[in-house]
Amino acid sequence: MCLLLSRLCRQVGYEMYEMDISDRNLLLRELKEQFGQERFDELGEFLLDYVAQRLSDDDADTRDLAEAQEWTVLAYTKPDEVARELAQRLRDKIQQEDVGEVLRLTSLVETLAQPLVEAGFEPLLVDVRRIASEVRENFKAPQEENLLESASRILHISEQIEINQFDRFIYDYFADVDPLSWMPVNPTIAKYNMPRLVITPIGTSLLTNQIDISFEYDWLMLLWETTNLKNIELEDRHPDVADIIHTLKERAIQKLNDGNILDVRRASTEIGAIYALYQGNLEQGKQDVHFLIASDTAISTVIANIIQDFLVGRGLNVQIYQPTGFSTASSEAFNHGADDLLLWLDNLAPSYRESGYRISFNLVASSRALQGYMDTIGMLYADEMIYILEGANPTLINIPKIPMKFDISIINPMKFALMEAGYIDLSNARDIPKQFIFVLDNEVILSNLGTIWKSCKNELLSRDLLYFPGLAYEESFRYDYERVKNWRDRVRLQETLAKVSYLLTKADGDPKALKQDGGLAYEKFSNIDLFHFRVSLDLRVSCSFSNGTLRLRRCGYHEYVNRKP
């Protein structure tokens, strides 16, 4: 469990975790050196038993995942067997003209490169690369090409593999392969032909992937230790780490600019997911708007800028948003940044949705700390959440928004509206579920989870008139409220009443607090001893003040309130 929760692992699905291949290989090598082949074989048997018990249904993706895990075990324990099986499977799939499966298998071989190399299977790896390149070259337009003719040529290549005559190995990545361009058209994308607003929290893989674990493992440790430091703090306290980050930055930029799509995808999880979203063709995304969510730490800022420059250089509209003080340095810092992020989303998402955008949360690279939070608020703001199931056959997963309706009977709309405006006293929060609030001394505010009330606020605030502390309603005001039929106007009115109540309570009933708030435009009528304040550009409320209570008289359009205050 400790390993799963460490930075070495990343959650890619429900109860599913992934480790970077280089990290996995390093740990397995250390395991074998320290505990011997017997312990190594025991681990393999354990994984095979687990796969047999947990991945046994008939779903095609599950079968592929189970098979990949089985071959991973065999590659480390019985490399001769897995090499023969892979070679035979490739021959069969080429004869069947199953291009997608050929590319899946060649990608799988890449993940098993190290144990196959150590077992001496150079020709298999070299020919797999050649096969993948041939597929890429000859199937650019599969609907127009004679697949059988091309497959015959590839079959001839694969038949040259002689498994028992392997000596040395010169490993190279599959430089000509672009498996993402062969991903099937996503049904969600095909169904919704509309522009997207794509929200992408960024991780650290773009820099950490540039570290040579064999020689620079201490760099990885240094990055983890300083991950929450800002630029000034890093340069003052750890100039050596600042130099490391600069070196990794240059490597990352070179990898992105010089590599093919597979190299780019391998270098950056964030960019890889965006390529997958557009089936390898970024031209499809030129109508979309992308926001990268980064912390204001040195590492995150560098990564965000690299990704932005790369995507903008390929025609995408990409901006960066960094919530104030957002980091995992402490719970307080994270919660403060999360609140800032939520407020930003609350202002951003509705305007894009009203403009016809589909909102997508790209959560492939988000940290464990942010993952659960983004999953939750994604159900409020996103139309879909995007993940990639990594492995031998990377799979783009679009999870549509799940219709959610909270049990609003547990919500006191007056108190929640007051907490959204500012806070309430602890003594008034006894009946509010604890998960919705955060207590600061004697003041109670909405927690990150509590802000979920926004999903039902419109329904609650557009109902009956709520009674807020420090406010009294004349019969004429209640009559006018009933005449307000537009639900948006009702919501804005009750939000404004909550704000007025909060300001008065905070100022111990002193109406000067209303005057000091520029948004209310609290003023005295010129000809009578009454006051008015603004709800919106059109709506006004007239009132009088006596004995510490603001008595509301009229509400409606500006001319109406001026005529009958």
Stockholm file with secondary structure:
# STOCKHOLM 1.0

chainA/1-565         MCLLLSRLCRQVGYEMYEMDISDRNLLLRELKEQFGQERFDELGEFLLDYVAQRLSDDDADTRDLAEAQEWTVLAYTKPDEVARELAQRLRDKIQQEDVGEVLRLTSLVETLAQPLVEAGFEPLLVDVRRIASEVRENFKAPQEENLLESASRILHISEQIEINQFDRFIYDYFADVDPLSWMPVNPTIAKYNMPRLVITPIGTSLLTNQIDISFEYDWLMLLWETTNLKNIELEDRHPDVADIIHTLKERAIQKLNDGNILDVRRASTEIGAIYALYQGNLEQGKQDVHFLIASDTAISTVIANIIQDFLVGRGLNVQIYQPTGFSTASSEAFNHGADDLLLWLDNLAPSYRESGYRISFNLVASSRALQGYMDTIGMLYADEMIYILEGANPTLINIPKIPMKFDISIINPMKFALMEAGYIDLSNARDIPKQFIFVLDNEVILSNLGTIWKSCKNELLSRDLLYFPGLAYEESFRYDYERVKNWRDRVRLQETLAKVSYLLTKADGDPKALKQDGGLAYEKFSNIDLFHFRVSLDLRVSCSFSNGTLRLRRCGYHEYVNRKP
#=GR chainA/1-565 SS CHHHHSTTEEEEETTEEEECHHHHHHHHHHHHHHHHHHHHHHHHHHHHHHHHHHSCSSCHHHHHHHHHHHHHHHHHHCHHHHHHHHHHHHHHHHHTTCHHHHHHHHHHHHHTHHHHHHTTCHHHHHHHHHHHHHHHHHCSSTTTSCHHHHHHHHHHHHTTCCGGGCCCCCCCCCTTCCGGGGSCCCHHHHHCCSCEEEEEECCSHHHHTTSCHHHHHHHHHHHHHTTTCCHHHHHHHCHHHHHHHHHHHHHHHHHHHHSCHHHHHHHCHHHHHHHHHTTTCGGGGTTCEEEEECCSSHHHHHHHHHHHHHHHTTTCEEEEECCTTCSSSCHHHHHHHHHHHHHHHHHHHHHHHHTTCEEEEECSSCCHHHHHHHHHHHHHHCSEEEEEECSSSCEEEEEECCCCCCCGGGCCHHHHHHHHHSCEEGGGCTTSCGGGEEEETTEEEECTTGGGGHHHHHHHHTSSCCCCTTEEECHHHHHHHHHCCCHHHHHHHHHHHHHHHHHHHHTTTCTHHHHHCTTTTCEECSSSSCEEEESSSSEEEEEEEETTEEEEEEEEEHHHHHHCC
#=GC SS_cons         CHHHHSTTEEEEETTEEEECHHHHHHHHHHHHHHHHHHHHHHHHHHHHHHHHHHSCSSCHHHHHHHHHHHHHHHHHHCHHHHHHHHHHHHHHHHHTTCHHHHHHHHHHHHHTHHHHHHTTCHHHHHHHHHHHHHHHHHCSSTTTSCHHHHHHHHHHHHTTCCGGGCCCCCCCCCTTCCGGGGSCCCHHHHHCCSCEEEEEECCSHHHHTTSCHHHHHHHHHHHHHTTTCCHHHHHHHCHHHHHHHHHHHHHHHHHHHHSCHHHHHHHCHHHHHHHHHTTTCGGGGTTCEEEEECCSSHHHHHHHHHHHHHHHTTTCEEEEECCTTCSSSCHHHHHHHHHHHHHHHHHHHHHHHHTTCEEEEECSSCCHHHHHHHHHHHHHHCSEEEEEECSSSCEEEEEECCCCCCCGGGCCHHHHHHHHHSCEEGGGCTTSCGGGEEEETTEEEECTTGGGGHHHHHHHHTSSCCCCTTEEECHHHHHHHHHCCCHHHHHHHHHHHHHHHHHHHHTTTCTHHHHHCTTTTCEECSSSSCEEEESSSSEEEEEEEETTEEEEEEEEEHHHHHHCC
//
